[in-house]
Amino acid sequence: MKYSLIFIALAAMISGCSTTARDALQIQDPTILHTGLGAPQDSHAGAPSAEWLDMYRNVRSSPVEEDVQKRLAALGPRKDNYFGYKAQCWLKAAQDERSHRDQWGFIEEAVYEANKLTTALETGKGLTADNPELRTSSAVRPDLWKQLLETKSSPDFPACNDAQRLTACAEVEMIRAGHEAWTKDFKSSLQITNSVEQGMPGIGASLSACTPPPPPPVLPEKVTLRADATFRFDRGDLAGILPDGRAQLDQVVQGLKQANDVTGIRIEGYTDRLGSDSYNHRLSSKRAETVKRYLHAGGVTVPMTARGMGKANPVVQCNNKNQHALIECLEPNRRVELNFSRHDSPVVPAESTGSVIPAAPLVPAQLDDQDLTTMPQQ
């Protein structure tokens, strides 16, 4: 009686552990969940059908595995991809189950899958990233399967060799875990899925490492620098460039260094219509020349021309009576334009529209000690 009670207690403990492992696997297949009296005995539950025996009867022996391994190795670099890695992982899974003396049919199925992928790599036909539905395996841990599917769906996955290798082997291991669950060995199945889960961060890190850096900013055909944000009032020399102006010019320099197709730059300075023609021409020329010098100092080596256009080619027309309002309205006309010529393309005409680097609004402090009623705002 004493030993019977001990046996019953041990059986209860083992049953409890098995139930815990089974629940952790998130198994949905009712055939796997049904144990004890009344459990199904059909083909899905483990009874091999004639079709199954015909398909796999010749792939269980070790010579078949060795032949597939030799053929896979002979592919050389052609096997270094998701499909080749998966074929190799199928062979390893067969070896692992052989060492555990598996007699349920998984070895045959694993070698068959390895052979199928190897043949597809040899012929270039029949390659598919879909996972097979094996008779001897049921789905476990759908949450992990979802993560693996998301990895394969990443646009960076096709170019990420390491992520392909890790993902392919993780999928095979998940199917092997499903086989252990199918045989009711929930503890072994849980050990395999836990190992896959621990490796998921590594798959994510590999994929992140393969993610290409963002493309460099595209340099437009024309860049317009607002003079009020680029130069101090009534200044056109290097020392008169505002911090925002330097930042804008540095951005242009960086874009030019990354754009290998620019063959020339035409730099044109403009003012508004206020003030004398000679004053406007002198200031616009000075600013255009200063921008040219700044680009050259920043490492821009393509040929550049600089000229002052004065009040020509206005962007806006303003008829405000109030002087302050007029100066503010004419602000778009006070500018420096950089027109880029490229391989097999002419220089963009000065009157064409182009991208404008946003300018900072005019700050009143920039106008102290200046008489807006007599001095043109340039």
C-alpha contacts under 8 A as a table, 3 or more apart, distances in Angstrom:
res1	aa1	res2	aa2	distance
1	M	4	S	5.01
1	M	5	L	6.31
2	K	5	L	5.33
2	K	6	I	6.45
3	Y	6	I	5.01
3	Y	7	F	6.07
4	S	7	F	5.05
4	S	8	I	6.15
5	L	8	I	5.05
5	L	9	A	6.15
6	I	9	A	5.09
6	I	10	L	6.16
7	F	10	L	5.15
7	F	11	A	6.06
8	I	11	A	5.04
8	I	12	A	6.14
9	A	12	A	5.07
9	A	13	M	6.24
10	L	13	M	5.03
10	L	14	I	6.14
11	A	14	I	5.14
11	A	15	S	6.01
12	A	15	S	5.05
12	A	16	G	6.04
13	M	16	G	5.03
13	M	17	C	6.28
14	I	17	C	5.18
14	I	18	S	6.15
15	S	18	S	5.06
15	S	19	T	6.09
16	G	19	T	5.13
16	G	20	T	6.24
17	C	20	T	5.10
17	C	21	A	6.26
18	S	21	A	5.20
18	S	22	R	6.00
18	S	186	F	6.22
18	S	187	K	6.60
19	T	22	R	4.98
19	T	23	D	6.05
20	T	23	D	5.23
20	T	24	A	6.25
21	A	24	A	5.11
21	A	25	L	6.48
21	A	186	F	5.65
21	A	187	K	5.72
21	A	190	L	6.19
22	R	25	L	5.31
22	R	26	Q	7.07
22	R	27	I	7.02
22	R	181	A	7.78
22	R	186	F	5.41
22	R	187	K	7.67
22	R	190	L	7.83
23	D	26	Q	5.49
23	D	27	I	7.01
24	A	141	R	7.91
24	A	190	L	7.41
25	L	140	V	5.32
25	L	141	R	5.17
25	L	186	F	7.87
25	L	189	S	7.80
25	L	190	L	6.43
25	L	193	T	7.93
26	Q	140	V	5.93
26	Q	141	R	5.42
26	Q	142	P	7.19
27	I	32	I	7.71
27	I	33	L	7.48
27	I	138	S	7.89
27	I	139	A	6.56
27	I	140	V	5.25
27	I	141	R	7.06
28	Q	33	L	7.73
28	Q	139	A	7.50
28	Q	140	V	7.82
29	D	32	I	5.56
29	D	33	L	6.51
29	D	138	S	6.95
29	D	139	A	7.52
30	P	33	L	4.92
30	P	34	H	5.95
31	T	34	H	5.32
31	T	39	A	7.44
31	T	40	P	6.89
31	T	44	H	7.93
31	T	45	A	6.48
32	I	35	T	7.29
32	I	45	A	7.73
32	I	138	S	7.83
32	I	181	A	7.32
32	I	182	W	5.96
32	I	184	K	7.07
34	H	38	G	7.98
34	H	39	A	5.59
34	H	40	P	7.84
35	T	38	G	7.54
35	T	39	A	5.38
36	G	39	A	5.91
40	P	45	A	6.18
41	Q	44	H	7.93
41	Q	45	A	5.58
41	Q	46	G	6.93
41	Q	47	A	6.57
42	D	45	A	5.26
42	D	46	G	6.62
42	D	47	A	5.63
43	S	46	G	5.24
43	S	47	A	4.22
43	S	48	P	5.63
43	S	49	S	6.20
44	H	47	A	6.86
44	H	135	R	6.33
44	H	136	T	7.91
46	G	104	W	7.52
46	G	135	R	7.60
46	G	136	T	6.89
48	P	52	W	6.06
48	P	53	L	6.64
49	S	52	W	5.14
49	S	53	L	6.32
50	A	53	L	5.12
50	A	54	D	6.20
51	E	54	D	5.15
51	E	55	M	6.25
52	W	55	M	5.22
52	W	56	Y	6.29
53	L	56	Y	5.46
53	L	57	R	5.36
54	D	57	R	5.70
55	M	58	N	7.65
56	Y	59	V	5.49
56	Y	60	R	7.11
56	Y	108	E	5.64
56	Y	109	E	6.91
56	Y	112	Y	7.19
57	R	60	R	6.64
57	R	108	E	7.62
58	N	61	S	7.08
58	N	64	V	7.84
59	V	64	V	5.77
59	V	65	E	7.52
59	V	108	E	5.53
59	V	111	V	6.41
59	V	112	Y	6.53
60	R	64	V	7.12
60	R	65	E	7.90
60	R	107	I	6.41
60	R	108	E	4.88
60	R	111	V	7.33
61	S	64	V	5.68
61	S	65	E	7.03
62	S	65	E	5.10
62	S	66	E	6.22
63	P	66	E	4.97
63	P	67	D	6.10
64	V	67	D	5.10
64	V	68	V	6.34
64	V	111	V	7.92
65	E	68	V	5.21
65	E	69	Q	6.16
65	E	91	L	7.02
65	E	111	V	6.37
66	E	69	Q	5.02
66	E	70	K	6.20
67	D	70	K	5.18
67	D	71	R	6.24
68	V	71	R	5.13
68	V	72	L	6.03
68	V	114	A	7.20
68	V	115	N	5.83
68	V	118	T	7.17
69	Q	72	L	5.08
69	Q	73	A	6.17
69	Q	88	Q	7.66
69	Q	91	L	7.72
70	K	73	A	5.14
70	K	74	A	6.17
71	R	74	A	5.06
71	R	75	L	6.68
71	R	118	T	7.21
72	L	75	L	5.46
72	L	76	G	7.73
72	L	79	K	6.87
72	L	84	G	7.42
72	L	87	A	7.98
72	L	88	Q	7.85
72	L	118	T	5.94
73	A	76	G	5.90
73	A	79	K	7.72
75	L	78	R	5.38
75	L	79	K	5.72
75	L	121	L	7.94
75	L	122	E	7.26
76	G	79	K	6.02
76	G	80	D	7.60
77	P	80	D	5.28
78	R	81	N	7.28
78	R	84	G	7.67
78	R	121	L	7.37
79	K	83	F	7.05
79	K	84	G	4.22
79	K	85	Y	6.98
79	K	121	L	7.18
80	D	83	F	7.95
80	D	84	G	5.76
80	D	85	Y	6.61
80	D	161	N	7.58
81	N	84	G	5.37
81	N	85	Y	6.03
81	N	161	N	6.24
81	N	164	Q	6.55
81	N	165	R	6.98
82	Y	85	Y	5.27
82	Y	86	K	6.09
82	Y	161	N	7.48
82	Y	164	Q	4.79
82	Y	165	R	5.80
82	Y	167	T	7.94
82	Y	168	A	6.01
83	F	86	K	5.06
83	F	87	A	6.21
83	F	117	L	6.37
83	F	121	L	7.58
83	F	127	L	7.49
83	F	129	A	7.54
83	F	168	A	7.58
84	G	87	A	5.13
84	G	88	Q	6.34
84	G	117	L	7.16
84	G	118	T	6.99
84	G	121	L	7.48
85	Y	88	Q	5.16
85	Y	89	C	6.19
85	Y	164	Q	7.67
85	Y	165	R	5.44
85	Y	168	A	6.30
85	Y	169	C	7.08
86	K	89	C	4.95
86	K	90	W	6.12
86	K	114	A	7.40
86	K	117	L	7.84
86	K	165	R	7.36
86	K	168	A	4.92
86	K	169	C	5.93
86	K	172	V	7.19
87	A	90	W	5.13
87	A	91	L	6.47
87	A	113	E	6.97
87	A	114	A	4.20
87	A	115	N	7.27
87	A	117	L	5.80
87	A	118	T	6.49
88	Q	91	L	5.16
88	Q	92	K	6.37
88	Q	114	A	6.78
89	C	92	K	4.95
89	C	93	A	6.08
89	C	114	A	7.98
89	C	168	A	7.48
89	C	169	C	5.42
89	C	172	V	6.56
90	W	93	A	5.01
90	W	94	A	6.26
90	W	110	A	5.23
90	W	111	V	6.49
90	W	113	E	6.72
90	W	114	A	5.41
90	W	169	C	7.99
90	W	172	V	6.42
91	L	94	A	5.10
91	L	95	Q	6.33
91	L	110	A	6.55
91	L	111	V	5.90
91	L	114	A	6.14
92	K	95	Q	5.00
92	K	96	D	6.15
93	A	96	D	5.04
93	A	97	E	6.24
93	A	107	I	7.72
93	A	110	A	6.76
93	A	172	V	7.44
93	A	173	E	7.38
93	A	176	R	7.11
94	A	97	E	5.26
94	A	98	R	6.02
94	A	106	F	7.26
94	A	107	I	4.68
94	A	108	E	7.64
94	A	110	A	5.54
94	A	111	V	6.36
95	Q	98	R	4.95
95	Q	99	S	6.21
95	Q	107	I	7.66
96	D	99	S	5.22
96	D	100	H	6.54
97	E	100	H	4.95
97	E	101	R	6.29
97	E	102	D	5.38
97	E	106	F	7.53
97	E	107	I	6.45
98	R	101	R	4.87
98	R	102	D	5.68
98	R	107	I	6.72
99	S	102	D	7.64
102	D	105	G	7.41
102	D	106	F	7.36
102	D	107	I	7.31
103	Q	106	F	7.67
103	Q	107	I	8.00
104	W	107	I	7.95
104	W	136	T	7.04
104	W	183	T	7.86
105	G	108	E	5.46
105	G	109	E	6.50
105	G	136	T	6.63
106	F	109	E	5.00
106	F	110	A	6.00
106	F	136	T	5.96
106	F	137	S	7.95
106	F	179	H	7.19
107	I	110	A	5.17
107	I	111	V	6.21
108	E	111	V	5.37
108	E	112	Y	6.07
109	E	112	Y	5.00
109	E	113	E	6.23
109	E	134	L	7.14
110	A	113	E	5.19
110	A	114	A	6.32
111	V	114	A	5.05
111	V	115	N	6.11
112	Y	115	N	5.11
112	Y	116	K	6.10
113	E	116	K	5.01
113	E	117	L	6.25
114	A	117	L	5.34
114	A	118	T	6.12
115	N	118	T	5.06
115	N	119	T	6.06
116	K	119	T	5.24
116	K	120	A	6.24
117	L	120	A	5.02
117	L	121	L	6.21
117	L	127	L	6.86
118	T	121	L	5.12
118	T	122	E	6.22
119	T	122	E	4.99
119	T	123	T	6.16
120	A	123	T	5.21
120	A	124	G	5.35
120	A	125	K	5.04
120	A	126	G	5.33
120	A	127	L	5.58
121	L	124	G	5.10
121	L	125	K	7.14
121	L	127	L	7.19
124	G	127	L	7.16
131	N	171	E	7.87
133	E	137	S	7.46
134	L	137	S	5.38
134	L	138	S	7.72
135	R	138	S	7.98
136	T	179	H	5.54
136	T	182	W	6.38
136	T	183	T	7.96
137	S	175	I	6.30
137	S	176	R	7.05
137	S	177	A	7.84
137	S	178	G	4.68
137	S	179	H	3.91
137	S	180	E	7.45
137	S	181	A	7.38
137	S	182	W	5.50
138	S	175	I	7.46
138	S	178	G	4.64
138	S	179	H	6.28
138	S	181	A	6.95
138	S	182	W	5.82
139	A	142	P	7.07
139	A	175	I	7.26
139	A	178	G	5.44
140	V	174	M	7.33
140	V	177	A	7.25
140	V	178	G	5.62
140	V	181	A	7.77
141	R	144	L	5.56
141	R	145	W	6.69
141	R	193	T	7.40
142	P	145	W	4.93
142	P	146	K	6.15
143	D	146	K	5.12
143	D	147	Q	6.53
144	L	147	Q	5.10
144	L	148	L	6.33
144	L	197	E	7.00
145	W	148	L	5.11
145	W	149	L	6.17
145	W	171	E	7.77
145	W	174	M	7.95
146	K	149	L	5.10
146	K	150	E	6.23
147	Q	150	E	5.10
147	Q	151	T	6.30
148	L	151	T	5.05
148	L	152	K	6.36
148	L	167	T	6.61
148	L	171	E	7.47
149	L	152	K	5.13
149	L	153	S	6.15
150	E	153	S	4.97
150	E	154	S	6.39
151	T	154	S	5.38
151	T	157	F	6.91
151	T	167	T	7.75
151	T	204	G	7.61
151	T	207	L	7.82
152	K	157	F	5.88
152	K	164	Q	7.95
152	K	167	T	7.78
153	S	157	F	7.10
154	S	157	F	5.33
155	P	158	P	6.94
156	D	159	A	5.77
156	D	160	C	6.31
156	D	207	L	6.98
156	D	210	C	6.71
156	D	211	T	5.90
156	D	212	P	7.98
157	F	160	C	5.05
157	F	161	N	7.81
157	F	163	A	6.83
157	F	164	Q	6.81
157	F	207	L	6.76
158	P	161	N	7.55
158	P	164	Q	7.66
159	A	210	C	7.34
160	C	163	A	5.49
160	C	164	Q	6.29
160	C	206	S	7.56
160	C	207	L	6.37
160	C	210	C	5.51
161	N	164	Q	5.13
161	N	165	R	6.39
162	D	165	R	5.14
162	D	166	L	6.30
162	D	206	S	6.21
162	D	207	L	7.80
163	A	166	L	5.21
163	A	167	T	5.91
163	A	203	I	5.52
163	A	204	G	7.68
163	A	206	S	5.33
163	A	207	L	5.54
164	Q	167	T	5.19
164	Q	168	A	5.94
165	R	168	A	5.32
165	R	169	C	6.34
166	L	169	C	5.41
166	L	170	A	6.07
166	L	203	I	6.13
167	T	170	A	5.00
167	T	171	E	6.16
167	T	203	I	6.80
168	A	171	E	5.29
168	A	172	V	6.47
169	C	172	V	5.10
169	C	173	E	6.13
170	A	173	E	5.04
170	A	174	M	6.12
170	A	196	V	5.96
171	E	174	M	5.03
171	E	175	I	6.34
172	V	175	I	5.11
172	V	176	R	6.19
173	E	176	R	4.85
173	E	177	A	6.03
173	E	192	I	6.82
173	E	193	T	7.61
173	E	196	V	7.29
174	M	177	A	4.93
174	M	178	G	6.20
174	M	192	I	7.29
174	M	193	T	6.34
174	M	196	V	7.38
175	I	178	G	4.83
175	I	179	H	6.31
176	R	179	H	4.87
176	R	180	E	6.43
176	R	189	S	7.75
176	R	192	I	7.95
177	A	180	E	5.11
177	A	181	A	6.33
177	A	188	S	7.36
177	A	189	S	4.36
177	A	190	L	7.17
177	A	192	I	5.68
177	A	193	T	6.35
178	G	181	A	5.04
178	G	182	W	6.06
178	G	189	S	6.65
179	H	182	W	4.84
179	H	183	T	6.35
179	H	189	S	7.65
180	E	183	T	5.20
180	E	184	K	6.39
180	E	185	D	5.13
180	E	186	F	6.43
180	E	188	S	6.31
180	E	189	S	5.03
181	A	184	K	4.80
181	A	185	D	5.30
181	A	186	F	4.95
181	A	188	S	7.85
181	A	189	S	5.54
182	W	185	D	7.40
185	D	188	S	5.71
185	D	189	S	6.41
186	F	189	S	4.92
186	F	190	L	6.02
187	K	190	L	5.14
187	K	191	Q	6.34
188	S	191	Q	5.09
188	S	192	I	6.42
189	S	192	I	5.28
189	S	193	T	6.34
190	L	193	T	5.14
190	L	194	N	5.97
191	Q	194	N	5.17
191	Q	195	S	6.30
192	I	195	S	5.13
192	I	196	V	6.37
193	T	196	V	4.97
193	T	197	E	6.09
194	N	197	E	5.01
194	N	198	Q	6.21
195	S	198	Q	5.15
195	S	199	G	6.44
196	V	199	G	5.12
196	V	200	M	6.43
197	E	200	M	5.26
198	Q	201	P	6.96
199	G	202	G	5.33
199	G	203	I	6.63
200	M	203	I	5.10
200	M	204	G	6.37
201	P	204	G	5.01
201	P	205	A	6.08
202	G	205	A	5.00
202	G	206	S	6.14
203	I	206	S	5.14
203	I	207	L	6.26
204	G	207	L	5.13
204	G	208	S	6.13
205	A	208	S	5.03
205	A	209	A	6.12
206	S	209	A	5.11
206	S	210	C	6.47
207	L	210	C	5.17
207	L	211	T	6.43
208	S	211	T	5.12
216	P	255	G	7.69
216	P	258	Q	6.96
217	P	255	G	6.63
218	V	255	G	7.16
218	V	259	A	7.69
219	L	252	V	7.95
219	L	255	G	5.72
219	L	256	L	7.16
219	L	259	A	6.83
220	P	223	V	6.67
220	P	354	G	7.27
220	P	355	S	6.52
221	E	339	N	6.36
221	E	340	F	5.62
221	E	341	S	7.69
221	E	348	V	6.73
221	E	354	G	6.79
221	E	355	S	7.94
222	K	337	E	7.09
222	K	338	L	5.65
222	K	339	N	4.63
222	K	340	F	6.13
222	K	348	V	7.07
222	K	353	T	7.75
222	K	354	G	5.05
222	K	355	S	6.21
223	V	337	E	5.88
223	V	338	L	5.16
223	V	339	N	6.69
223	V	354	G	6.30
223	V	355	S	5.52
223	V	356	V	5.70
223	V	357	I	6.83
224	T	335	R	6.66
224	T	336	V	5.85
224	T	337	E	4.52
224	T	338	L	6.30
224	T	354	G	7.22
224	T	355	S	6.62
224	T	356	V	4.79
224	T	357	I	6.23
225	L	229	A	7.73
225	L	230	T	6.75
225	L	245	G	7.99
225	L	248	Q	7.67
225	L	335	R	5.53
225	L	336	V	5.11
225	L	337	E	6.25
225	L	356	V	6.68
225	L	357	I	6.08
225	L	358	P	7.97
225	L	359	A	7.42
226	R	229	A	5.58
226	R	230	T	6.19
226	R	331	E	7.82
226	R	332	P	6.73
226	R	334	R	6.34
226	R	335	R	4.50
226	R	336	V	6.55
226	R	357	I	7.68
226	R	358	P	7.75
226	R	359	A	5.85
227	A	230	T	4.85
227	A	231	F	5.68
227	A	334	R	5.30
227	A	335	R	4.46
227	A	336	V	6.38
227	A	378	Q	7.60
228	D	231	F	5.85
228	D	232	R	6.91
228	D	233	F	7.14
228	D	331	E	7.32
228	D	334	R	7.02
228	D	335	R	7.70
228	D	359	A	7.74
228	D	362	L	6.62
228	D	378	Q	7.36
229	A	232	R	7.70
229	A	242	L	6.83
229	A	244	D	6.31
229	A	245	G	5.89
229	A	359	A	5.32
229	A	360	A	5.53
229	A	361	P	7.22
229	A	362	L	7.16
230	T	241	I	5.70
230	T	242	L	5.45
230	T	243	P	7.77
230	T	244	D	6.31
230	T	245	G	3.70
230	T	246	R	7.17
230	T	248	Q	7.82
230	T	359	A	7.91
231	F	234	D	7.89
231	F	235	R	6.09
231	F	236	G	6.35
231	F	240	G	5.54
231	F	241	I	4.44
231	F	242	L	5.30
231	F	245	G	6.61
232	R	235	R	5.37
232	R	236	G	7.67
232	R	240	G	5.31
232	R	241	I	6.19
232	R	242	L	6.04
232	R	366	Q	7.20
233	F	366	Q	6.82
233	F	367	L	7.15
233	F	377	Q	7.29
233	F	378	Q	6.51
234	D	283	L	7.60
234	D	377	Q	7.45
234	D	378	Q	5.91
235	R	240	G	5.38
235	R	241	I	7.88
235	R	283	L	7.55
235	R	287	R	7.86
236	G	240	G	5.99
236	G	241	I	7.36
236	G	283	L	6.38
236	G	284	S	7.76
236	G	286	K	5.32
236	G	287	R	4.43
236	G	290	T	6.71
237	D	240	G	5.16
237	D	241	I	6.94
237	D	286	K	6.82
237	D	287	R	6.69
237	D	290	T	5.86
238	L	241	I	5.57
238	L	290	T	6.05
238	L	294	Y	7.55
241	I	245	G	5.83
241	I	246	R	6.45
242	L	245	G	4.93
242	L	246	R	6.31
243	P	246	R	5.12
243	P	247	A	6.28
244	D	247	A	5.05
244	D	248	Q	6.24
244	D	359	A	7.90
244	D	360	A	7.36
245	G	248	Q	5.09
245	G	249	L	6.16
246	R	249	L	5.06
246	R	250	D	5.96
247	A	250	D	5.07
247	A	251	Q	6.24
248	Q	251	Q	5.08
248	Q	252	V	6.43
248	Q	357	I	7.16
249	L	252	V	4.96
249	L	253	V	6.19
249	L	291	V	7.82
249	L	294	Y	7.66
249	L	295	L	7.32
250	D	253	V	4.96
250	D	254	Q	6.18
250	D	298	G	7.62
251	Q	254	Q	5.15
251	Q	255	G	6.18
252	V	255	G	5.04
252	V	256	L	6.12
253	V	256	L	5.15
253	V	257	K	6.29
253	V	295	L	6.15
253	V	298	G	6.37
253	V	299	G	7.48
253	V	300	V	6.62
254	Q	257	K	5.19
254	Q	258	Q	6.44
255	G	258	Q	5.23
255	G	259	A	6.09
256	L	259	A	5.03
256	L	260	N	7.41
256	L	262	V	7.28
256	L	300	V	7.02
257	K	260	N	7.00
257	K	300	V	7.02
259	A	262	V	6.35
261	D	342	R	5.30
261	D	343	H	5.66
262	V	265	I	7.80
262	V	302	V	7.41
262	V	340	F	6.38
262	V	341	S	5.80
262	V	342	R	4.35
262	V	343	H	6.68
263	T	302	V	5.90
263	T	303	P	7.05
263	T	340	F	7.49
263	T	341	S	5.58
263	T	342	R	5.07
263	T	343	H	6.43
264	G	302	V	5.49
264	G	303	P	4.96
264	G	304	M	5.79
264	G	340	F	5.89
264	G	341	S	5.07
264	G	342	R	6.98
265	I	302	V	7.27
265	I	303	P	6.42
265	I	304	M	4.70
265	I	305	T	6.47
265	I	338	L	6.45
265	I	339	N	5.64
265	I	340	F	4.71
265	I	341	S	6.22
266	R	304	M	5.85
266	R	305	T	5.04
266	R	306	A	6.24
266	R	337	E	7.99
266	R	338	L	5.76
266	R	339	N	5.09
266	R	340	F	6.51
266	R	347	V	7.75
267	I	288	A	5.80
267	I	289	E	7.86
267	I	291	V	7.69
267	I	292	K	7.07
267	I	304	M	7.20
267	I	305	T	5.90
267	I	306	A	4.64
267	I	307	R	6.52
267	I	336	V	7.00
267	I	337	E	5.73
267	I	338	L	4.67
267	I	339	N	6.46
268	E	284	S	7.70
268	E	285	S	7.65
268	E	288	A	5.56
268	E	306	A	5.83
268	E	307	R	5.19
268	E	308	G	5.68
268	E	309	M	6.40
268	E	336	V	5.64
268	E	337	E	5.23
268	E	338	L	6.62
269	G	284	S	4.45
269	G	285	S	5.97
269	G	287	R	6.14
269	G	288	A	4.85
269	G	306	A	7.90
269	G	307	R	6.50
269	G	308	G	4.78
269	G	309	M	5.71
269	G	310	G	7.01
269	G	335	R	6.11
269	G	336	V	4.36
269	G	337	E	6.39
270	Y	280	N	7.84
270	Y	284	S	5.20
270	Y	308	G	6.46
270	Y	309	M	5.28
270	Y	310	G	4.97
270	Y	311	K	5.82
270	Y	312	A	6.90
270	Y	333	N	6.59
270	Y	334	R	5.47
270	Y	335	R	5.27
270	Y	336	V	6.03
271	T	280	N	5.94
271	T	281	H	7.91
271	T	283	L	7.77
271	T	284	S	6.15
271	T	309	M	7.71
271	T	310	G	5.23
271	T	311	K	4.90
271	T	312	A	7.83
271	T	333	N	5.90
271	T	334	R	4.35
271	T	335	R	6.62
271	T	378	Q	5.98
272	D	280	N	7.81
272	D	310	G	7.50
272	D	311	K	5.10
272	D	314	P	7.16
272	D	330	L	6.18
272	D	331	E	7.43
272	D	333	N	5.17
272	D	334	R	5.45
272	D	377	Q	7.99
272	D	378	Q	6.75
273	R	311	K	5.17
274	L	376	P	5.33
274	L	377	Q	7.26
275	G	279	Y	6.65
275	G	280	N	6.66
275	G	375	M	7.52
275	G	376	P	5.24
276	S	279	Y	5.25
276	S	280	N	6.21
277	D	280	N	5.14
277	D	281	H	6.00
277	D	310	G	6.81
277	D	311	K	7.54
278	S	281	H	5.18
278	S	282	R	6.07
279	Y	282	R	5.24
279	Y	283	L	6.18
280	N	283	L	5.28
280	N	284	S	6.00
280	N	310	G	4.75
280	N	311	K	6.61
281	H	284	S	5.27
281	H	285	S	6.00
281	H	308	G	5.61
281	H	309	M	6.15
281	H	310	G	4.19
281	H	311	K	7.61
282	R	285	S	5.26
282	R	286	K	6.18
282	R	308	G	7.05
282	R	310	G	7.62
283	L	286	K	5.14
283	L	287	R	6.26
283	L	308	G	7.53
283	L	310	G	7.67
284	S	287	R	5.24
284	S	288	A	6.20
284	S	307	R	7.61
284	S	308	G	4.51
284	S	309	M	6.34
284	S	310	G	5.59
284	S	336	V	7.97
285	S	288	A	5.18
285	S	289	E	6.12
285	S	306	A	7.26
285	S	307	R	5.21
285	S	308	G	3.57
285	S	309	M	7.13
285	S	310	G	7.75
286	K	289	E	5.19
286	K	290	T	6.08
286	K	308	G	7.25
287	R	290	T	5.02
287	R	291	V	6.24
287	R	308	G	7.81
287	R	336	V	7.40
288	A	291	V	5.24
288	A	292	K	6.36
288	A	306	A	5.33
288	A	307	R	6.00
288	A	308	G	6.35
288	A	336	V	6.44
289	E	292	K	5.01
289	E	293	R	6.26
289	E	306	A	5.35
289	E	307	R	7.01
290	T	293	R	5.04
290	T	294	Y	6.13
291	V	294	Y	5.03
291	V	295	L	6.23
292	K	295	L	5.29
292	K	296	H	6.22
292	K	304	M	6.88
292	K	305	T	7.52
292	K	306	A	6.57
293	R	296	H	5.09
293	R	297	A	6.08
294	Y	297	A	5.10
294	Y	298	G	6.17
295	L	298	G	4.98
295	L	299	G	6.59
295	L	300	V	5.50
296	H	299	G	5.34
296	H	300	V	4.88
296	H	301	T	6.43
297	A	300	V	7.24
309	M	312	A	5.68
311	K	314	P	6.61
311	K	333	N	7.72
313	N	351	E	6.82
314	P	317	Q	7.04
314	P	333	N	5.32
315	V	332	P	6.30
315	V	333	N	5.37
316	V	329	C	7.90
316	V	330	L	6.62
316	V	332	P	6.83
316	V	333	N	6.56
317	Q	330	L	7.28
318	C	326	L	6.53
318	C	329	C	6.21
318	C	330	L	6.41
319	N	326	L	6.90
320	N	323	Q	7.25
320	N	325	A	6.26
320	N	326	L	4.91
320	N	329	C	7.85
321	K	325	A	7.61
321	K	326	L	6.84
322	N	325	A	5.28
322	N	326	L	6.03
323	Q	326	L	5.03
323	Q	327	I	6.19
323	Q	372	L	7.39
323	Q	373	T	6.80
324	H	327	I	5.24
324	H	328	E	6.26
324	H	372	L	7.38
325	A	328	E	5.15
325	A	329	C	6.04
326	L	329	C	5.02
326	L	330	L	6.17
327	I	330	L	5.25
327	I	331	E	6.41
327	I	377	Q	6.31
328	E	331	E	5.29
329	C	332	P	7.52
330	L	333	N	5.62
330	L	334	R	7.23
331	E	334	R	5.46
332	P	335	R	6.63
334	R	378	Q	6.27
337	E	350	A	7.96
339	N	347	V	6.38
339	N	348	V	5.77
339	N	349	P	7.72
339	N	350	A	7.46
340	F	347	V	5.83
340	F	348	V	6.70
341	S	345	S	6.20
341	S	346	P	5.54
341	S	347	V	4.32
341	S	348	V	6.94
342	R	345	S	5.18
342	R	346	P	6.88
342	R	347	V	7.44
348	V	352	S	6.88
349	P	352	S	5.55
362	L	366	Q	7.54
363	V	366	Q	5.71
363	V	367	L	7.71
364	P	367	L	5.51
364	P	368	D	7.15
365	A	368	D	5.58
367	L	370	Q	5.56
370	Q	375	M	7.24
371	D	374	T	5.73
371	D	375	M	5.85
372	L	375	M	5.29
372	L	376	P	6.86
372	L	377	Q	7.21
373	T	376	P	7.94
